Every structure is written in C-alpha cells, then in structure tokens.
Amino acid sequence: MPKLGYIVIAICLVMLLGYGYLLVEVFPTLVKTNDDAVQDGARVTAQLYITPQDNLATTYSEIDQFIQGQHRIPPGLEQQMAGMHPGERKTYSLSAEESFVPYDETKLQSIPTDQLPRDAREGDTINDATGRTARIVSILPEKAVLDLNHPLAGKPLIVTLEIVKIENPDEEVIRP
C-alpha cells in the first residue's frame, strides 16, 4: 500500500508542474517570471560577507544597496555581481589591489601615550580625538602609533555575496 501513496504523490507533482508550465506558456501575463539579472543601471540590494584572508576568524557582514555601474563599490565586486540573479550566492577572492581601498602609510599617526585609554593595548581599536576609528599599532613609553586605515584596506579578501533584490528603475511599471 505505501507504494501506491508514492505513485499518487508523483502523479500529483507531475500534474502540478505541468499546469504551472501551462500557466506560464498560455497566460504569461498572469504569472510573472523573474529574469532580472544584475546589469548597469539596476538598483541592487546585496548581502556581503567579507573575510580577510589573513584572519579567517573575522567576518564583516552587511547589506548594501547601490546602482550597478556607478562604481560606488569596488570594481571587483561589480564585475563579480554582473549577471547574477536574486537569491544567487557566490564566493570568490579579491586581491589586495582589488579590495576596498589601498593601504595608506600616511594614515599612521603618532600621539602621546597619555592620550590613550588607561587599559589600552596594542591591537585594540579606539576612536581618536576627531571620532575616527583607529587601531593601536604600538605603545612606547612616550608615544603610541595609531593606524587610521580601514581594517580591510589593502588586504586580500574572501567575499561571499548574495543578491537579495534587483530593481530596474529604467523599466516602465505596467499597471492593470
């Protein structure tokens, strides 16, 4: 008797899938298929997971929205996203040159040690006097060196991105 149950389920699935195909083919305006792909001019919402290759225990996660082709995000990200569809996920590496911003040696700053919090240690992240985030590179008796670069600046990265939504602002909205 259990075999009969499987046969009935299989027949139902075939019928449902068949009718779905029929609906799309005969009444295409009733069923909207999603062929949206990331292309220049599209408003893209993407979930990003970014991991420095030299510190696999740390992952930065954020949802970002941008217009593809406006170069508001690194070119390496834009190139990888081109042609992706909503729900699609991709993992790839970015070299240090392709990453978000290059490392800038001029963003190393020396300050008197007494301006640091009392419990500060090398490697800690603090806010400097102007509110910028800085990493403590070294603490000497008279001075401390702060690094004001973005934590991912100039680092090779592992990026996982998922396309959450694509809106095409150039498309006409057809209303019934």
MOCORPE-V402597 format. One record per pair of residues at least 6 apart in sequence whose ideal C-beta (glycine too) atoms are under 8 Angstrom apart, sorted by the first residue. I is the first residue (numbers start at 1). GAP is how many residues later the second one is. Records with the same first field share a line. If there is no record, write none. Layout:
BEGIN
I->GAP, GAP
END
This chain:
BEGIN
20->11
23->7, 8
24->7, 9
34->51, 52
35->50
36->6, 49, 50, 130, 132
37->46, 47, 48, 129
38->6, 30, 43, 44, 45, 46, 47, 125, 128
39->29, 30, 43, 44, 129
40->28, 29
41->26, 27, 28, 127, 128, 129
42->25, 26, 124, 125, 126, 127
43->22, 23, 24, 123, 124, 125, 126
44->21, 22, 23, 24, 37, 119, 121, 122
45->18, 19, 20, 118, 119, 120, 121
46->17, 18, 19, 20, 35, 115, 116, 117, 118
47->14, 15, 16, 114, 115, 117
48->12, 13, 14, 15, 16, 29, 111, 112, 113
49->10, 11, 12, 110, 111, 112
50->9, 10, 11, 102, 107, 108, 109
51->7, 8, 9, 106, 107, 108
52->6, 99, 100, 103, 104, 105, 106
53->40, 102, 103, 104, 105
54->101, 102
56->102
60->91, 92
63->101
64->9
66->6, 7
67->102
68->10, 13, 14
69->9
71->7
74->20, 24, 25, 26
75->23
76->18, 19, 22, 23
77->17, 82, 84
80->10, 12, 79, 81
81->80, 82
84->6, 77, 79
85->78, 81
86->77, 78, 79, 80
87->75, 76
88->74, 75
89->71, 72, 73, 74
90->70, 71, 72
91->67, 68, 69
92->66, 67
93->63, 64, 65, 66
94->62, 63, 64, 65
95->61
96->6, 7, 58, 59, 60
99->53, 54, 55, 56, 57, 58
100->50, 52, 53, 57
101->48, 49, 51, 52, 53
102->51, 52
103->46, 50, 51, 52
104->45, 49
107->40, 41, 42
108->29, 37, 38, 39, 40
109->19, 25, 36, 37, 39
110->33, 34, 35, 36
111->17, 32, 33, 35
112->30, 31, 32
113->26, 27, 28, 29, 30, 31
115->14, 29
116->10, 20, 23, 28
117->9
120->6, 16, 19, 24
121->15, 18
122->14, 15, 16, 17
123->12, 13
124->11, 12
125->8, 9, 10, 11, 26
126->7, 8, 10, 20
127->6, 7
128->6, 18, 20
132->16
133->15
134->12, 13, 14
135->11, 12, 16
136->8, 9, 10, 11
137->7, 8, 9, 10
138->6, 7
END
